[in-house]
């Protein structure tokens, strides 16, 4: 029995299940035992397993190859290993952008949508309910494309497929039988005699608190086709506006102009302004513009770009509405079910839609024409491409579903070209790795917290703010490495919004910290003072480098991240999010040279009623802090002051991440202190500065002085809260810059 350490697979026997057809005869093998280097074969196939060290010695690769000794068509392929899964948490990664991802245990289950519900709603078409069997049994967990197992000491065992170009890969953890499985969706895959394919290839790695490092390695297996290449480029982190989450299908040219002008009037320096669904006459008829946009899309794009924003447009390239002209004029462009000879229904949206067959030359030429017009003639800078899963509803042309999906995403990058931006959505994520610049990594958010009905009906793709946030917190590792994560919009407005203030703030903070692209759909021209205060506190977009995200209690998370300030001493932060419906007690990290004290920021700081008095701003390490339901707090780690004139940022009040609004915070060699603010943050500023020792049990008889920007700074005392590590009652001496 293996303990999931990579090296244990080197000498472990795999139980192999395979089903294929050759010369019209189905052949099935179950639980065939295969060791690495000891092939299994019959008259039609040869199976071989290899285990190799990765070239840079940062992991291992498990490979299962299939050689066709005759022409074959595959139907089923699975490896199983005995493994000790007890007391582990397993990542259950959902099928596509909207499908929930989270860690589960032996007490959890992943049920399917009940068949009457699926028949009535067709929500099953949006997930993999018809691709992979959801048993619903307690302790039977599965994960799409990659997974990890985490023990109570935070040792992480990572498994990531590097053969998604041949089919979807599922990792199976059966906690009841202590088996670890690798299932390959090979249905419909044909191999000619003599073909040999590495059908299953899995990167394995293990380490303490190693999630970020393992994702760094995993990303190197995927070719980088993004417009902005490389894993860590601050240019990838942007703010944006999208029409969908306020206006939905009612968007119009008038609405677009109003919002562009409102953003200009209030000087919000967003990067991308994206028009969503609602401009076209029908889904699939992308160049047929409805009468809500009388000036045409080229004029609208020019209006957006004249404001200094990149212009983005939504399309669903592989979706074709039932009522579209394409259905009437080009039915041969649609994917057809060979059993019924009818077009394949890909989803219930817009009254139902079919799927475009990208292998049809006419359909392919049509897509190229659409992309050329939108990007070149109309002049849009970014495409949001949605419902991409529709390209691969069924296996065909001798290819598996995952193989088709992989080629569909390759085609998208081919058509867009190397310079324009792509935001993927509704896509099996591994097929989009390093092909799209940004990608949705959660369900649609909503102006409410949770949809309890769809949750009870087991819809993992349900529209829900809580559902979206769980995936945002779990899928953080792929951001920047695979694409810039799009966690969906933050909804801060008072109008048409059932989210409570703490819920809006939680959505705002987590999206900005964990996302690279952060959209809003609010009309800022209708904002009141508090709405302006919070939205303006998100500028400039924080560029965070996430080190870890841990679920320390069910639906309660801590995010550890740093912000590079360019002086070799990045600032360290901890954000605690309580997504439960109960108050929770959190415990701050223990003391260290980098964490001598903590400064707390939350929603109340970014409201008009905040005055700084009677607020708990500073805490001792290891102290207990209460979080209300759905509340989030971010804590700046303040390092110990080891020199008499050491400069430290103790806190600030005009950004959701304290200090992110500063463009300069430094002490020159001559001792001058210079502090300046980023031009994109227009809030009234207040910064707390430590100059030398800042933590006192007794106030000194004579206060030190501090000169900031050529002027003497005012000193102010703040109480320190908490009794962590037995620290005595203390105060902080801060010099204030306003």
C-alpha positions as CSV (number, residue, x, y, z in Angstrom):
1,X,0.0,0.0,0.0
2,X,1.4,3.4,-1.0
3,X,1.3,6.5,1.2
4,X,1.1,8.8,-1.9
5,X,4.7,9.8,-1.8
6,X,5.8,9.8,-5.5
7,X,8.6,7.2,-5.1
8,X,6.2,4.6,-3.8
9,X,4.6,4.4,-7.2
10,X,8.0,3.3,-8.7
11,X,7.5,-0.3,-7.4
12,X,3.8,-0.4,-6.9
13,X,1.5,-2.7,-8.9
14,X,-1.3,-0.9,-10.8
15,X,-4.7,-2.6,-11.2
16,X,-5.6,-1.8,-14.8
17,X,-9.1,-1.8,-16.3
18,X,-9.3,-1.4,-20.1
19,X,-12.1,-1.8,-22.6
20,X,-11.7,-1.5,-26.4
21,X,-13.2,-2.7,-29.6
22,X,-11.3,-4.3,-32.5
23,X,-12.9,-5.8,-35.6
24,X,-16.3,-5.3,-34.2
25,X,-15.6,-7.3,-31.0
26,X,-15.5,-5.7,-27.6
27,X,-12.6,-6.8,-25.3
28,X,-12.6,-6.0,-21.6
29,X,-10.0,-6.6,-18.9
30,X,-10.4,-5.8,-15.2
31,X,-7.8,-5.6,-12.4
32,X,-4.9,-6.7,-14.5
33,X,-1.8,-6.2,-12.4
34,X,1.0,-4.3,-14.1
35,X,4.4,-3.2,-12.7
36,X,6.5,-0.5,-14.2
37,X,8.7,-2.0,-16.9
38,X,6.6,-5.2,-17.2
39,X,4.2,-4.7,-20.1
40,X,0.8,-6.4,-20.5
41,X,-0.3,-7.4,-24.0
42,X,-2.8,-9.4,-26.0
43,X,-3.2,-9.7,-29.7
44,X,-4.5,-6.2,-30.1
45,X,-2.9,-4.0,-27.5
46,X,0.2,-3.6,-25.4
47,X,0.1,-1.7,-22.1
48,X,3.3,-0.4,-20.4
49,X,3.8,1.7,-17.3
50,X,6.9,3.9,-16.8
51,X,8.0,5.9,-13.8
52,X,10.7,8.6,-14.3
53,X,12.3,11.4,-12.4
54,X,11.4,14.8,-13.9
55,X,14.5,16.3,-15.6
56,X,14.9,19.1,-13.1
57,X,14.5,16.7,-10.1
58,X,11.5,18.6,-8.8
59,X,9.1,15.7,-9.2
60,X,8.3,12.5,-11.0
61,X,6.3,11.4,-14.1
62,X,4.1,8.3,-14.2
63,X,3.3,7.2,-17.8
64,X,1.0,4.6,-19.1
65,X,1.4,4.0,-22.9
66,X,-0.9,2.0,-25.2
67,X,0.4,0.4,-28.4
68,X,-2.2,-0.7,-30.9
69,X,-1.2,-4.1,-32.4
70,X,-4.4,-3.9,-34.5
71,X,-6.9,-1.1,-35.2
72,X,-8.8,-0.4,-32.0
73,X,-11.4,2.0,-30.6
74,X,-11.0,2.6,-26.8
75,X,-13.9,2.8,-24.4
76,X,-12.5,2.7,-20.9
77,X,-9.1,3.1,-19.2
78,X,-8.3,3.2,-15.5
79,X,-5.4,2.6,-13.2
80,X,-5.9,1.8,-9.5
81,X,-3.4,1.7,-6.6
82,X,-3.9,0.7,-3.0
83,X,-3.2,3.8,-0.9
84,X,-3.6,4.9,2.7
85,X,-6.0,7.8,2.3
86,X,-7.2,8.0,5.9
87,X,-6.9,11.4,7.6
88,X,-6.2,13.2,4.3
89,X,-8.1,16.0,2.5
90,X,-8.5,15.5,-1.2
91,X,-8.9,18.3,-3.7
92,X,-12.1,17.7,-5.7
93,X,-11.5,19.9,-8.7
94,X,-14.6,20.5,-10.8
95,X,-14.9,19.9,-14.5
96,X,-15.0,23.4,-15.9
97,X,-14.8,27.1,-14.9
98,X,-18.2,27.1,-13.1
99,X,-17.9,23.7,-11.5
100,X,-17.0,24.0,-7.8
101,X,-13.5,23.1,-6.6
102,X,-12.8,22.4,-2.9
103,X,-11.0,20.0,-0.6
104,X,-13.1,17.1,0.7
105,X,-12.6,14.3,3.3
106,X,-13.8,10.7,3.8
107,X,-17.0,12.1,5.3
108,X,-17.9,13.9,2.1
109,X,-19.6,12.9,-1.2
110,X,-20.1,14.2,-4.7
111,X,-23.7,13.4,-5.8
112,X,-25.0,13.8,-9.4
113,X,-27.9,16.1,-10.3
114,X,-31.0,13.9,-9.9
115,X,-32.3,12.7,-13.2
116,X,-35.7,14.4,-13.1
117,X,-34.0,17.7,-12.3
118,X,-31.4,17.1,-15.1
119,X,-34.2,16.3,-17.5
120,X,-36.2,19.4,-16.6
121,X,-33.4,21.9,-16.3
122,X,-30.6,20.4,-18.5
123,X,-28.1,21.8,-15.9
124,X,-26.3,18.5,-16.3
125,X,-25.1,19.6,-19.7
126,X,-23.0,22.3,-18.1
127,X,-20.9,19.9,-16.1
128,X,-19.4,16.4,-16.5
129,X,-22.4,14.5,-15.0
130,X,-22.8,12.6,-18.3
131,X,-19.0,12.1,-18.7
132,X,-18.0,10.7,-15.3
133,X,-20.2,8.8,-12.9
134,X,-20.9,10.8,-9.7
135,X,-21.6,8.0,-7.2
136,X,-22.9,10.2,-4.4
137,X,-21.4,7.7,-2.0
138,X,-19.7,9.0,1.1
139,X,-15.9,8.8,0.8
140,X,-15.8,8.5,-3.0
141,X,-14.2,11.7,-4.3
142,X,-13.1,12.5,-7.8
143,X,-11.1,15.4,-9.3
144,X,-10.8,16.6,-12.9
145,X,-7.3,17.1,-14.5
146,X,-5.4,17.4,-11.2
147,X,-5.7,16.9,-7.5
148,X,-3.8,17.0,-4.3
149,X,-3.9,15.3,-0.9
150,X,-3.1,17.3,2.2
151,X,-2.4,15.8,5.6
152,X,-2.8,17.6,9.0
153,X,0.8,18.8,8.9
154,X,0.2,20.4,5.5
155,X,2.4,18.0,3.6
156,X,0.9,18.1,0.1
157,X,1.0,15.3,-2.5
158,X,0.2,16.7,-5.9
159,X,-0.9,14.9,-9.1
160,X,-1.4,16.7,-12.4
161,X,-2.2,15.3,-15.8
162,X,0.1,16.3,-18.6
163,X,-1.8,14.4,-21.3
164,X,-5.0,16.3,-21.4
165,X,-4.5,16.6,-25.2
166,X,-5.6,13.0,-25.4
167,X,-8.6,13.0,-23.1
168,X,-10.0,14.2,-19.8
169,X,-8.2,12.7,-16.8
170,X,-9.9,12.1,-13.5
171,X,-8.2,11.3,-10.2
172,X,-10.3,9.1,-7.8
173,X,-9.9,8.8,-4.1
174,X,-12.0,6.0,-2.6
175,X,-11.6,6.4,1.2
176,X,-13.7,3.4,1.9
177,X,-11.5,0.9,0.0
178,X,-8.2,2.9,0.3
179,X,-7.7,3.1,-3.4
180,X,-6.3,5.9,-5.5
181,X,-7.3,5.8,-9.2
182,X,-6.5,7.5,-12.4
183,X,-9.3,7.4,-14.9
184,X,-9.0,8.5,-18.6
185,X,-12.0,9.4,-20.6
186,X,-11.0,7.6,-23.8
187,X,-14.5,6.9,-25.1
188,X,-14.4,7.1,-28.9
189,X,-10.6,7.3,-29.2
190,X,-9.4,5.4,-32.3
191,X,-5.9,4.1,-32.8
192,X,-4.5,2.6,-36.0
193,X,-2.3,-0.5,-36.0
194,X,1.2,0.5,-35.0
195,X,0.1,3.7,-33.1
196,X,1.6,4.2,-29.7
197,X,0.4,6.9,-27.3
198,X,1.3,8.0,-23.8
199,X,-2.3,8.0,-22.9
200,X,-1.8,8.7,-19.2
201,X,1.0,11.0,-18.1
202,X,0.9,12.4,-14.6
203,X,3.3,14.8,-12.9
204,X,3.8,13.9,-9.2
205,X,5.3,16.0,-6.5
206,X,5.3,16.2,-2.7
207,X,6.4,18.7,0.0
208,X,5.6,20.6,3.1
209,X,3.5,23.7,2.4
210,X,4.5,23.1,-1.2
211,X,1.4,24.0,-3.2
212,X,2.8,27.2,-4.8
213,X,6.2,25.5,-5.6
214,X,4.5,22.5,-7.2
215,X,2.3,24.7,-9.4
216,X,5.4,26.5,-10.5
217,X,6.8,23.1,-11.8
218,X,3.4,21.9,-13.2
219,X,3.0,25.0,-15.3
220,X,6.3,24.3,-17.2
221,X,4.7,21.3,-18.9
222,X,2.3,23.6,-20.9
223,X,3.4,25.7,-23.9
224,X,3.0,29.4,-23.2
225,X,0.8,31.0,-25.9
226,X,-0.4,34.0,-23.9
227,X,-0.1,37.6,-25.0
228,X,1.7,38.3,-21.7
229,X,4.1,35.4,-21.2
230,X,5.8,34.3,-18.1
231,X,4.5,33.4,-14.7
232,X,4.9,36.7,-12.8
233,X,4.3,39.8,-14.7
234,X,2.5,42.7,-12.9
235,X,1.0,43.9,-16.2
236,X,-1.3,40.9,-16.0
237,X,-3.1,42.3,-12.9
238,X,-5.8,44.7,-14.1
239,X,-9.2,46.2,-13.1
240,X,-12.1,46.1,-15.4
241,X,-15.8,46.7,-16.0
242,X,-18.3,44.3,-17.6
243,X,-22.0,44.8,-18.4
244,X,-23.4,41.4,-17.4
245,X,-23.8,41.6,-13.7
246,X,-25.9,44.7,-13.7
247,X,-27.7,44.8,-17.1
248,X,-27.5,41.2,-18.2
249,X,-29.2,40.8,-21.7
250,X,-30.6,44.3,-21.5
251,X,-27.3,46.0,-22.3
252,X,-27.5,48.8,-24.9
253,X,-25.2,51.4,-26.5
254,X,-26.8,54.0,-24.3
255,X,-26.0,52.0,-21.2
256,X,-22.4,51.5,-22.4
257,X,-21.9,55.2,-23.0
258,X,-23.4,56.1,-19.6
259,X,-21.0,53.8,-17.8
260,X,-17.9,54.8,-19.8
261,X,-18.7,58.5,-19.0
262,X,-19.4,57.7,-15.3
263,X,-16.0,56.0,-14.9
264,X,-14.3,58.9,-16.6
265,X,-16.1,61.5,-14.5
266,X,-15.1,59.8,-11.2
267,X,-11.6,59.1,-12.5
268,X,-11.6,55.3,-12.0
269,X,-8.6,54.1,-14.0
270,X,-9.8,50.7,-15.1
271,X,-7.9,48.8,-17.7
272,X,-10.6,46.8,-19.6
273,X,-14.2,47.7,-20.4
274,X,-16.0,44.6,-21.7
275,X,-19.5,44.4,-23.3
276,X,-21.2,41.1,-22.5
277,X,-24.1,39.1,-24.0
278,X,-26.9,41.3,-25.5
279,X,-25.5,43.1,-28.5
280,X,-26.3,40.3,-31.1
281,X,-29.6,39.3,-32.7
282,X,-29.1,35.7,-31.8
283,X,-26.5,33.4,-30.2
284,X,-24.1,32.4,-33.0
285,X,-25.1,35.3,-35.3
286,X,-22.2,37.4,-33.9
287,X,-22.0,39.9,-36.8
288,X,-25.7,40.6,-36.8
289,X,-26.1,43.5,-34.3
290,X,-29.5,44.3,-32.8
291,X,-31.1,47.7,-32.7
292,X,-30.0,48.5,-29.2
293,X,-26.6,49.4,-30.7
294,X,-27.6,51.8,-33.5
295,X,-24.1,53.1,-34.1
296,X,-22.6,49.6,-34.6
297,X,-19.9,47.9,-32.6
298,X,-17.0,49.7,-34.2
299,X,-18.2,53.0,-32.9
300,X,-18.9,51.6,-29.5
301,X,-15.3,50.1,-29.3
302,X,-13.9,53.5,-30.3
303,X,-15.9,55.2,-27.6
304,X,-14.5,52.8,-25.0
305,X,-10.9,53.2,-26.3
306,X,-11.2,57.0,-26.4
307,X,-11.7,56.9,-22.6
308,X,-8.3,55.1,-22.3
309,X,-9.7,51.6,-21.7
310,X,-9.1,48.4,-23.6
311,X,-12.3,47.3,-25.3
312,X,-13.6,43.8,-24.7
313,X,-16.4,41.8,-26.3
314,X,-18.2,38.6,-25.3
315,X,-18.8,35.7,-27.7
316,X,-19.7,32.1,-27.2
317,X,-17.9,30.7,-30.3
318,X,-19.1,27.1,-30.1
319,X,-22.7,27.9,-29.1
320,X,-25.5,28.3,-31.7
321,X,-29.0,29.4,-30.5
322,X,-32.0,27.4,-31.6
323,X,-33.4,30.5,-33.4
324,X,-30.2,31.6,-35.1
325,X,-29.7,32.1,-38.8
326,X,-26.9,29.5,-38.7
327,X,-29.4,26.8,-37.7
328,X,-31.7,27.7,-40.6
329,X,-29.0,28.3,-43.2
330,X,-26.1,26.0,-42.2
331,X,-27.5,23.0,-40.3
332,X,-24.4,21.1,-41.5
333,X,-22.3,23.3,-39.3
334,X,-23.8,21.7,-36.1
335,X,-22.5,18.7,-34.2
336,X,-24.9,15.9,-34.9
337,X,-25.6,12.9,-32.7
338,X,-24.8,9.8,-34.9
339,X,-27.5,7.8,-33.1
340,X,-30.4,10.2,-33.6
341,X,-29.0,12.2,-36.6
342,X,-30.2,15.3,-34.8
343,X,-28.1,18.3,-33.6
344,X,-26.6,17.9,-30.2
345,X,-28.1,20.2,-27.5
346,X,-25.3,21.8,-25.5
347,X,-27.3,23.7,-22.9
348,X,-30.6,25.3,-21.8
349,X,-29.5,29.0,-22.0
350,X,-31.3,31.4,-24.3
351,X,-34.1,28.8,-24.7
352,X,-31.6,26.2,-25.7
353,X,-28.5,26.0,-27.9
354,X,-26.7,23.6,-30.2
355,X,-22.9,23.1,-30.6
356,X,-20.8,24.3,-33.6
357,X,-18.7,21.7,-35.2
358,X,-15.2,23.2,-35.5
359,X,-14.1,20.4,-37.8
360,X,-16.6,21.5,-40.5
361,X,-14.6,23.7,-42.9
362,X,-17.5,26.1,-43.4
363,X,-18.0,26.5,-39.6
364,X,-14.2,27.0,-39.2
365,X,-14.1,29.7,-41.9
366,X,-17.1,31.4,-40.2
367,X,-15.3,31.6,-36.9
368,X,-12.2,33.0,-38.5
369,X,-14.3,35.6,-40.2
370,X,-16.1,36.6,-37.0
371,X,-12.8,36.9,-35.1
372,X,-11.2,39.0,-37.9
373,X,-14.1,41.4,-38.0
374,X,-14.4,41.8,-34.2
375,X,-10.7,42.2,-33.6
376,X,-9.4,43.9,-36.7
377,X,-12.4,45.8,-38.3
378,X,-14.2,46.7,-35.1
379,X,-11.0,47.1,-33.1
380,X,-11.7,45.2,-29.9
381,X,-8.7,44.4,-27.8
382,X,-10.0,41.4,-25.8
383,X,-12.5,38.6,-26.3
384,X,-14.4,37.0,-23.5
385,X,-15.1,33.5,-24.9
386,X,-17.8,31.7,-23.0
387,X,-19.5,28.3,-23.0
388,X,-16.4,26.8,-24.6
389,X,-17.3,23.3,-23.3
390,X,-19.9,23.1,-26.1
391,X,-17.2,22.2,-28.6
392,X,-16.7,18.7,-27.1
393,X,-20.1,17.4,-26.0
394,X,-19.6,14.0,-27.6
395,X,-16.6,12.1,-28.9
396,X,-16.3,12.1,-32.7
397,X,-13.9,11.7,-35.6
398,X,-12.0,9.1,-33.7
399,X,-11.1,11.6,-31.0
400,X,-12.1,11.6,-27.3
401,X,-14.0,14.5,-25.8
402,X,-11.0,15.9,-24.0
403,X,-8.9,15.7,-27.2
404,X,-11.5,17.7,-29.0
405,X,-11.7,20.3,-26.2
406,X,-7.9,20.7,-26.3
407,X,-8.0,21.3,-30.1
408,X,-10.9,23.7,-29.7
409,X,-8.8,25.9,-27.3
410,X,-5.8,25.7,-29.6
411,X,-8.1,26.9,-32.4
412,X,-9.2,29.9,-30.3
413,X,-5.6,31.0,-29.8
414,X,-4.9,30.4,-33.5
415,X,-7.8,32.6,-34.5
416,X,-7.2,35.4,-32.0
417,X,-3.5,35.6,-32.7
418,X,-0.5,36.2,-30.4
419,X,-1.3,39.8,-29.3
420,X,-5.0,40.2,-28.5
421,X,-6.2,39.2,-25.1
422,X,-8.5,36.2,-24.4
423,X,-10.6,35.6,-21.4
424,X,-11.8,32.0,-21.3
425,X,-15.0,31.0,-19.5
426,X,-17.1,27.9,-19.3
427,X,-14.1,25.8,-20.2
428,X,-12.4,22.7,-18.8
429,X,-9.5,24.5,-17.2
430,X,-6.6,22.3,-18.1
431,X,-7.4,22.7,-21.8
432,X,-7.0,26.4,-21.5
433,X,-3.7,26.4,-19.5
434,X,-1.4,29.0,-21.0
435,X,-3.5,29.4,-24.1
436,X,-5.8,32.1,-22.7
437,X,-4.6,35.2,-20.9
438,X,-7.4,35.2,-18.3
439,X,-9.9,32.5,-17.3
440,X,-12.9,32.3,-15.1
441,X,-12.2,30.0,-12.2
442,X,-15.5,29.9,-10.4
443,X,-19.3,30.0,-11.0
444,X,-21.1,33.3,-11.7
445,X,-21.4,35.4,-8.7
446,X,-24.8,36.8,-7.8
447,X,-26.3,39.8,-6.0
448,X,-27.2,37.3,-3.2
449,X,-25.0,35.0,-1.1
450,X,-26.2,31.4,-1.9
451,X,-28.9,29.6,-3.9
452,X,-30.0,27.0,-1.3
453,X,-32.4,25.2,-3.7
454,X,-29.7,24.5,-6.4
455,X,-27.2,23.6,-3.7
456,X,-29.6,21.0,-2.4
457,X,-30.1,19.8,-6.0
458,X,-26.3,19.2,-6.3
459,X,-25.7,21.7,-9.0
460,X,-22.0,22.4,-8.7
461,X,-22.2,25.1,-11.4
462,X,-24.9,27.1,-9.6
463,X,-24.9,30.9,-9.8
464,X,-24.0,31.9,-6.2
465,X,-21.5,34.2,-4.6
466,X,-20.6,31.7,-1.9
467,X,-20.1,28.9,-4.5
468,X,-17.9,31.2,-6.6
469,X,-15.8,32.2,-3.6
470,X,-15.0,28.6,-2.6
471,X,-13.5,27.9,-6.0
472,X,-11.6,31.3,-5.9
473,X,-10.0,30.2,-2.7
474,X,-9.1,26.8,-3.9
475,X,-8.0,27.5,-7.5
476,X,-5.5,30.2,-6.5
477,X,-2.4,28.1,-7.5
478,X,-3.1,28.4,-11.3
479,X,-3.2,32.2,-11.3
480,X,-0.3,33.9,-13.2
481,X,1.2,30.4,-13.8
482,X,-1.5,29.1,-16.2
483,X,-3.4,32.3,-16.8
484,X,-4.6,35.3,-14.8
485,X,-7.5,34.1,-12.6
486,X,-10.8,35.8,-13.2
487,X,-12.8,35.2,-10.0
488,X,-15.8,37.1,-11.5
489,X,-17.1,40.5,-10.5
490,X,-17.3,42.3,-7.2
491,X,-20.8,43.8,-6.6
492,X,-20.5,46.8,-4.3
493,X,-23.6,48.8,-5.3
494,X,-26.6,49.3,-3.0
495,X,-29.1,49.0,-5.8
496,X,-30.3,45.6,-7.1
497,X,-28.1,43.9,-4.5
498,X,-29.1,41.6,-1.6
499,X,-25.5,41.1,-0.5
500,X,-24.9,42.6,3.0
501,X,-22.0,45.0,3.6
502,X,-19.6,42.3,5.0
503,X,-20.5,40.0,2.1
504,X,-19.7,42.7,-0.5
505,X,-16.4,43.4,1.3
506,X,-15.5,39.7,1.4
507,X,-16.2,39.4,-2.3
508,X,-14.2,42.6,-3.0
509,X,-11.1,41.6,-1.0
510,X,-10.8,38.0,-2.0
511,X,-11.3,38.7,-5.6
512,X,-8.6,41.4,-5.6
513,X,-6.1,39.4,-3.6
514,X,-6.6,36.1,-5.5
515,X,-7.6,37.4,-8.9
516,X,-5.5,38.9,-11.7
517,X,-8.5,40.4,-13.5
518,X,-11.1,42.0,-11.3
519,X,-14.3,43.2,-12.9
520,X,-17.2,45.3,-11.6
521,X,-20.6,45.8,-13.3
522,X,-21.8,48.7,-11.1
523,X,-22.8,52.1,-12.5
524,X,-20.4,54.2,-10.5
525,X,-22.5,57.3,-11.4
526,X,-25.2,55.9,-9.0
527,X,-22.8,55.3,-6.1
528,X,-23.2,56.9,-2.8
529,X,-20.3,57.9,-0.6
530,X,-19.6,54.6,1.0
531,X,-19.7,52.8,-2.3
532,X,-17.2,55.2,-3.7
533,X,-15.0,54.8,-0.7
534,X,-14.8,51.0,-1.0
535,X,-14.4,50.9,-4.8
536,X,-11.7,53.6,-4.8
537,X,-9.9,51.5,-2.1
538,X,-9.3,48.8,-4.8
539,X,-7.0,51.1,-6.8
540,X,-4.3,50.5,-7.8
541,X,-4.9,46.8,-8.4
542,X,-2.9,45.0,-5.8
543,X,-0.3,42.6,-7.2
544,X,-0.2,39.8,-4.6
545,X,2.0,36.8,-4.6
546,X,-0.1,34.1,-2.7
547,X,2.0,31.7,-0.6
548,X,-0.8,29.5,0.7
549,X,-4.6,29.2,1.2
550,X,-5.8,26.9,4.0
551,X,-9.3,25.9,5.1
552,X,-8.6,25.8,8.8
553,X,-12.3,25.2,9.6
554,X,-15.2,24.3,7.3
555,X,-15.8,27.3,5.0
556,X,-13.2,29.4,7.0
557,X,-10.0,30.2,5.2
558,X,-6.7,32.0,5.7
559,X,-4.8,33.5,2.8
560,X,-1.1,34.2,3.3
561,X,0.4,36.5,0.6
562,X,3.1,39.0,0.0
563,X,3.3,42.3,-1.9
564,X,6.6,43.2,-3.5
565,X,7.5,46.8,-2.8
566,X,10.7,46.8,-4.6
567,X,13.1,47.2,-1.7
568,X,13.9,43.5,-1.1
569,X,11.6,43.4,1.9
570,X,8.1,42.4,0.6
571,X,5.2,43.1,2.9
572,X,3.5,40.0,4.4
573,X,-0.3,39.7,4.9
574,X,-2.8,37.3,6.3
575,X,-6.4,37.5,5.2
576,X,-9.0,35.6,7.2
577,X,-12.4,34.9,5.6
578,X,-15.4,33.4,7.4
579,X,-17.9,32.1,4.8
580,X,-19.9,30.3,7.4
581,X,-23.2,31.5,8.8
582,X,-21.8,31.7,12.4
583,X,-19.3,33.8,14.2
584,X,-15.9,32.3,14.2
585,X,-12.8,32.8,16.4
586,X,-9.5,33.0,14.5
587,X,-6.0,32.9,15.9
588,X,-3.4,35.2,14.4
589,X,0.0,33.8,13.4
590,X,2.7,33.4,16.0
591,X,5.4,36.0,16.5
592,X,8.6,36.1,14.4
593,X,11.0,38.7,13.2
594,X,8.6,39.5,10.4
595,X,5.4,39.3,12.5
596,X,6.0,41.3,15.7
597,X,2.6,43.0,15.5
598,X,-0.5,43.0,13.3
599,X,-2.5,45.9,11.8
600,X,-6.1,44.9,11.0
601,X,-8.3,46.3,8.2
602,X,-11.9,45.4,7.4
603,X,-15.1,46.8,5.9
604,X,-15.7,49.4,8.6
605,X,-12.5,51.2,7.7
606,X,-13.8,51.9,4.3
607,X,-17.0,53.6,5.3
608,X,-17.9,57.2,5.9
609,X,-18.6,56.6,9.6
610,X,-15.1,55.4,10.3
611,X,-13.0,57.8,12.5
612,X,-10.3,55.5,13.8
613,X,-11.2,56.0,17.4
614,X,-12.3,53.0,19.5
615,X,-11.3,50.7,16.7
616,X,-9.2,47.6,17.2
617,X,-6.4,48.3,14.8
618,X,-3.4,46.6,16.4
619,X,-3.1,43.0,17.7
620,X,-0.4,40.9,19.4
621,X,0.6,37.7,17.6
622,X,-1.3,34.5,18.4
623,X,-4.3,36.5,19.7
624,X,-7.9,35.5,19.3
625,X,-10.0,37.6,17.0
626,X,-13.8,37.3,16.3
627,X,-15.1,37.3,12.8
628,X,-18.8,37.8,12.1
629,X,-20.6,35.6,9.6
630,X,-19.3,36.2,6.0
631,X,-16.8,38.7,7.3
632,X,-13.2,39.1,6.1
633,X,-10.3,40.9,7.8
634,X,-6.8,41.5,6.4
635,X,-3.8,41.7,8.8
636,X,-0.5,43.5,7.8
637,X,2.5,41.7,9.5
638,X,4.7,44.4,11.1
639,X,8.3,43.3,11.5
640,X,10.3,43.9,14.7
641,X,12.2,47.2,14.8
642,X,15.8,46.3,15.3
643,X,17.4,49.7,14.8
644,X,16.7,53.1,16.4
645,X,15.8,54.7,13.2
646,X,14.3,51.8,11.3
647,X,11.3,52.7,9.1
648,X,8.2,50.5,9.3
649,X,4.8,50.7,7.8
650,X,2.4,50.2,10.7
651,X,-0.8,50.6,8.7
652,X,-2.9,52.7,6.3
653,X,-6.5,53.4,5.6
654,X,-7.1,54.1,1.9
655,X,-6.6,50.7,0.3
656,X,-8.2,47.3,1.1
657,X,-4.6,46.0,1.3
658,X,-2.8,48.4,3.7
659,X,0.2,50.0,1.9
660,X,-0.8,49.0,-1.6
661,X,-1.7,52.7,-2.3
662,X,1.9,53.7,-1.7
663,X,4.1,54.4,-4.7
664,X,7.1,55.2,-2.4
665,X,7.9,54.4,1.2
666,X,11.6,54.7,1.8
667,X,14.4,56.1,3.9
668,X,17.3,57.6,2.0
669,X,20.9,57.1,2.9
670,X,20.9,60.6,4.5
671,X,18.0,59.6,6.7
672,X,15.2,61.5,4.8
673,X,11.8,59.7,4.8
674,X,9.9,59.9,1.6
675,X,6.3,58.6,1.3
676,X,4.1,59.2,-1.8
677,X,0.9,57.8,-3.0
678,X,0.0,56.1,-6.3
679,X,-1.9,58.5,-8.6
680,X,-4.6,55.9,-9.1
681,X,-5.7,56.0,-5.5
682,X,-7.8,59.1,-5.0
683,X,-8.9,58.5,-1.4
684,X,-8.1,60.8,1.4
685,X,-4.9,59.3,2.8
686,X,-3.8,58.4,6.3
687,X,-0.6,56.4,6.9
688,X,0.8,55.2,10.2
689,X,4.6,55.1,10.3
690,X,7.0,53.4,12.8
691,X,10.3,55.1,13.2
692,X,12.6,53.1,15.5
693,X,10.9,51.3,18.4
694,X,7.1,51.5,18.1
695,X,5.8,49.1,20.8
696,X,5.8,50.3,24.4
697,X,4.5,49.1,27.7
698,X,5.1,52.6,29.1
699,X,5.2,55.8,27.3
700,X,8.7,57.4,27.2
701,X,9.2,60.7,29.0
702,X,10.3,62.3,25.8
703,X,8.9,61.3,22.4
704,X,11.2,60.9,19.4
705,X,10.6,63.0,16.4
706,X,10.1,62.0,12.8
707,X,10.4,64.1,9.6
708,X,8.4,62.8,6.6
709,X,8.5,64.5,3.3
710,X,10.4,67.4,4.8
711,X,7.9,68.0,7.6
712,X,7.6,67.0,11.2
713,X,5.0,64.2,11.6
714,X,2.4,64.1,14.3
715,X,2.8,61.3,16.8
716,X,-0.3,59.3,17.9
717,X,-0.7,56.4,20.4
718,X,-2.9,53.3,19.7
719,X,-3.8,50.5,22.1
720,X,-2.7,46.9,21.2
721,X,-5.4,44.3,21.6
722,X,-5.2,40.6,22.3
723,X,-3.2,38.6,24.9
724,X,-1.5,36.2,22.6
725,X,1.7,34.7,23.9
726,X,1.2,36.3,27.3
727,X,2.2,39.7,26.1
728,X,1.5,42.6,28.5
729,X,-0.7,45.5,27.9
730,X,1.0,47.7,25.2
731,X,0.6,50.7,23.0
732,X,1.9,51.6,19.6
733,X,3.6,54.9,18.8
734,X,2.8,55.8,15.2
735,X,3.8,58.9,13.3
736,X,0.9,60.0,11.1
737,X,1.0,61.2,7.5
738,X,-2.3,62.6,6.3
